[in-house]
C-alpha cells in the first residue's frame, strides 16, 4: 500500500469514517481522510496482456497512518505533492513492453511466454554478498514454461552517469535511476526512500503475501496494459497494446464475469532450490 490508499476501511484498528466519500463506481468502496503507508513489493502484476514487477519503498518502519501531504495526496497548488509523501508512489517497475520488447509476454504462441498456458514465475532476491545477511541489491525474474527457462529480456537504456547505452534485465538501484532518467521522470522516489537496501530491510522485518483478482476503479488498469497517462505521447508510457478506453470495471464485470486465475505450488527457499535451474 505505498500509494497511501484512502479506501482502507480500518486503519490501526480505527474505522476510516472521517470525511468518508462513497465511490461513484464501486458500491463496496470509497475514500476517507486517512491513508495507510507501508512498503510494497509487487511480485506479479499481470493479466493476459501485460506483466510487471514493482518494488515500492518508504521512509517508514512498518505501516503508518497518514493524512494529506504525508500520504502524497495530490494538491493542485503543488505539482510536487505526489512525491512529498512517506512512500514512493510510482515504484521502480520492470515491464518489458515499456522498453519496446513487445513480443516477450502475451496471449498466444507468437510470444516468448504465452500467457494462455500455465507458467512458473520465479522471483529471486539477490544480496551484495550472496548471504541472507547482506543488503538486497537485485531482484531477478525467471519464467518456466513447457520445461523451458526464460529470463527477462535485455532492456537497453542510456546510462545516467556515462550517457552510453547499457542493458538491464533485473531491477537494481542503477536500473531504477537510469530508467527514470530515460523516461524523463524528474523524481526517483525509489532511491529517495532508501532504494534496494531499504526494501531488503523491510523484507527482513516481514511482508504479508496478498493474492487477488481485481479490476481498477481508479485508472482502469491502463498503467499495466495500455498508454498511461492516457494523453501521453511518450513511448515509455505505452505499457501494453490495449486501447485507453478499455478496462472500465463495469464493462469488465459484465463482459468477462468468469475471469479467473490459479495460483499454485507456491514455494520459498534459497536461490535455486525452488526449481530446477539449467
N, C-alpha and C positions, 0 to 999 in steps of 0.2 A: 504493500500500500504506500509506495513512496510518493505518489502524487497527492497525498493527504486527502483522500476522498471524504466528502462530506455526507455520503449516503449511508455511512455506517450507523446503525440504529442504536447501538450501545457502545460507548467508549469509556474504558476504565470503570466499567460497572455502572455507568450512569446513562440514562436514556438521552439520546441526542435530539431533544424535543424543542429546544430554544430556536426560534426562527425557522422551524421546520416548514419546508415548502414541498408539497407532493409533486412528483414527476408528472408531466403532461402526457407522457407516452408509456409509462410503466406503473401499473396500479400498485406494485409492491415496493416502490422506491420513492425517493425524494432526497432533499438535502437539508441539513441542519447547520447550526452555527459552527459546530466543531468539526475538525478533521482529525485524522489519525495518521501519524507519520511513523514509518519504520523501513528498514532495509527490505529490498525485494530482489529476488533473483529469478527472473522469468526464464526457466529452463526450456520451456517448449510453448511458444505462442504460434499456433498454426491452425490452418484449415486445409482443404484440399488444394488450394490455390497457392498459398504462400506460407512461409515459416520464418521465424526469427528466434534468437535467444538474447536476453537483455538483462544485464545486472543494473540495479539502481542503488546508489549509495546515499547515506545520510550522515549528518553531523550529530546524530543522537546515539544513545546506547539503549537499545530496546525500543519499544513502542512508546510514543509520546503524543499526548493530545495537543492540538494546535488550533489557532484561530488566525484569520487574516493573513498578514504578510508572512508570519512564521509557517503557514501552510503553503506559501507560494501562490495564494489566491490572486486572480487577475484583478489589477487595479488599472482602470482606463487612464488614470493620470500618471501612471508609472509604467513605462514599457518594459522595465526590467523586473517587475514584481514577481513574475513566474519563477525567476531564478534567485530570489532572495529568501526563499523558504529553507527549511531544515533539511530537505531532501532533493535529490536530482530527479526532476520530473521526467526528463527526456530519456535518461538512461543511455547506456552505450550498447546499441543494438547491432547485431550482425545478421543481416538479411541479404543474401547474395544478389537478389533481384535489384536492390538499390545500387549495386555496383555494375550493373549491366549483364550479370550472369543469369539470363532468363530461362535457360533450359536445364537447370540443375534439379529443381523440385517442382512437381506439378502432377496433374491427373492424366496419366497416360504413359505408354511405353516410350514415347519420344523424350521423356525426361530421365535424367540420370537416376533420380529417386522418384519412383512412381507412387504418388500419394493415394492411389486407389488400392494398393496392396499393403499387407502388413509389413511393418519395418521395426527394427530395433534402433532406438535413439540412445546414444551413449554420450554423456557429458562428463568430461574429465577436468578436474580442478588441480592444476599443477602449481608447485611452490618453488621458491627461489633455490632451495637446497634439496628438493626431492623428498623431504620428510613431512610428516603431518605437522611438525612444529614450525616449519618455515612459513614465510609470508606468501600468501596467494599471489601469483604472478601471471597466470594464464588460464583461460577457460577454453577448452577444445571440444569440438563437436564431431562425432563419428556416426555414420549411418550404416546399418547392415540390412541388406535385402536380398533374398534369394541366394544366400551364402556368399554374397559379395560385400566387401567393405568399401565404403565411400567416405572420403574426408571432405570437409568444406572446401570448395574450390578456391584457388588462389585469387585474391582480390587485389588489384593494382591501384594505388593511390599515391599522390606526391607526399614525400616526407616533409613534415613541418620544419625540421631542422636543416635539411640539405636541399630541399626543393626537387630532388631526384625521385623518380618512381620507385616505390618499394611494394612488396607483396605481403599480404597477410592472409591467413586462413583460420586464425584464432583471435580471441579477444585478449588484448593486453593493454596496459596503460598507453603504450606507443600507438597502437591501433586506434584507441579512443581519441587521442589527441590529433592524429593525422586525419582521421575520418571526419572529425568535427571541422577541421580547417578546410578539408577538401570540399565539404558541403557548405562552406561559407557560414558556418554557425559560430557566432562570436562567443558562445558560452560553452564551457565544458564542466557541467555540474558534476559529472562522474569524478573528475580529478579534484574539483573544489571540495568535495565531501570525502576525500580520502582515497579514491581510486581502488585498485585491486587489493591493496593491503587492508584497507578498511572493510572491504567486502569479506575478505578471509576472516578477519577478526569477528565480524558479525556472525559468520557461519560457525565459528568456534563456539559462540555463545548459544547457538541453536536457532534453526529456522523451522517453521511449520510447513509441511508439504500439503499443498492445496491442489486439487484437480477439479476441473469444472468444464461444462459445456455451456457457452453463453453467447448472447448477442449484445450489441453495444448501443445503448440508447444515447450515448454522448456523441460518438463520431462514426457510427455505422461500420466500425471495424475497418475504415478506409486506411488507417495508419498501418494496417497489416498487408492489405492486398490490392490497394488502389493508389491514386495520387492524393497525397495529403501533405499540407493543406490543399483543399480542392482547387483553389485558384492559382496554385503554384505552377511556374513554368520551369523549375529546376529539375534536371534529370534525376538528381538524388532523392527527390520527393516522389518518384514513381516507384512504389513499393510492391506492385503487382499489376496484373493486367485487367483487373476489374474496373468497370465504369464507376465514376464518382456518384452515380445515382443508386448504386447497389448497397446491400447490407442494411437496409431500413428494417428495424426489428419487426414491425407489423407485417412486412412482406415476408421476411424470413420465417416467422412463426406460422403464417398461413400457407405458404407455398412449399415449405420443407419441414413439416411437423415431425417427420420421422428421422430427422438428423440425429446421428449417434456417434459415439466414439468408444473404443475399448482400450483401456489401459491395463496391461497385464505383465506378469513376470517382472515386477519392479525389484531392482537389486541395488545394493550399495556395497562398496568394497574398495580394496586397494586397487591402484591403477593396473588394468589388465586382467583382473580376477573375475570381472562380471561378464566377460565374453571372451571367445577365443580369437585373439588378435594374430593375424597372419604376418 
